[in-house]
Amino acid sequence: AQKVTQAQTEISVVEKEDVTLDCVYETRDTTYYLFWYKQPPSGELVFLIRRNSFDEQNEISGRYSWNFQKSTSSFNFTITASQVVDSAVYFCALSEGRAGNQFYFGTGTSLTVIP
Amino acid sequence: GAGVSQTPSNKVTEKGKYVELRCDPISGHTALYWYRQSLGQGPEFLIYFQGTGAADDSGLPNDRFFAVRPEGSVSTLKIQRTERGDSAVYLCASSLGGAGGYYEQYFGPGTRLTVT
């Protein structure tokens, strides 16, 4: 079973629009960590954020914000006022505190921001 | 500071050949991971090292794949008798510690392996 589901395969928005990338996860652990990574066309995965399962506070960093809801097992990512440089593939990942250290990645959402 | 580096960036080999892929982690990072990423997919875990030892190799697809980290720093992923299905981007990542995901992983640029 897929532990991380990113149902949106591709999204296109016009520059300055807001966009939300969805992430749904599945785990039986009470301690776990959620991550978002960005993979631009150059290919290198760039770390964006980590949340632990005990901290449901939403987080904002500039134009980026994250909404963590344990009740729906979701960890969604919103980009406000999108820019062309935001065009990339975005991956959500899960690490289970009990089972070790591997990250389970979703299949990614390819975001294209049109100027 | 320097990030995770991987060499070569591209490797083309013939079916049946042996290949080695190298990863140089961020200095001071004790944990090192190998992942494989196929086109249109997310990275798929292969193996995790804590120090010199392989703490979790459950993701290695079969015994043709092997990895070492003899001095607790640089790691080499070795693939014997390569098959066309092994073609993918092989990613290396490192983190400060293993601690069940407490530390974020930093990824290298990857090695694109093509088996012809």
Interface residues (C-beta under 8 A of the other chain):
Chain A: V4 T31 Y32 Y33 F35 Y37 S42 G43 E44 L45 V46 F47 R50 N52 F91 A93 S95 E96 G97 R98 A99 G100 N101 Q102 F103 Y104 F105 G106 T107 G108
Chain B: A31 Y33 Y35 G40 Q41 G42 P43 E44 F45 Y48 Q50 A55 D56 S58 G59 V89 L91 A93 S95 G98 A99 G100 G101 Y102 E104 Q105 Y106 F107 G108 P109 G110
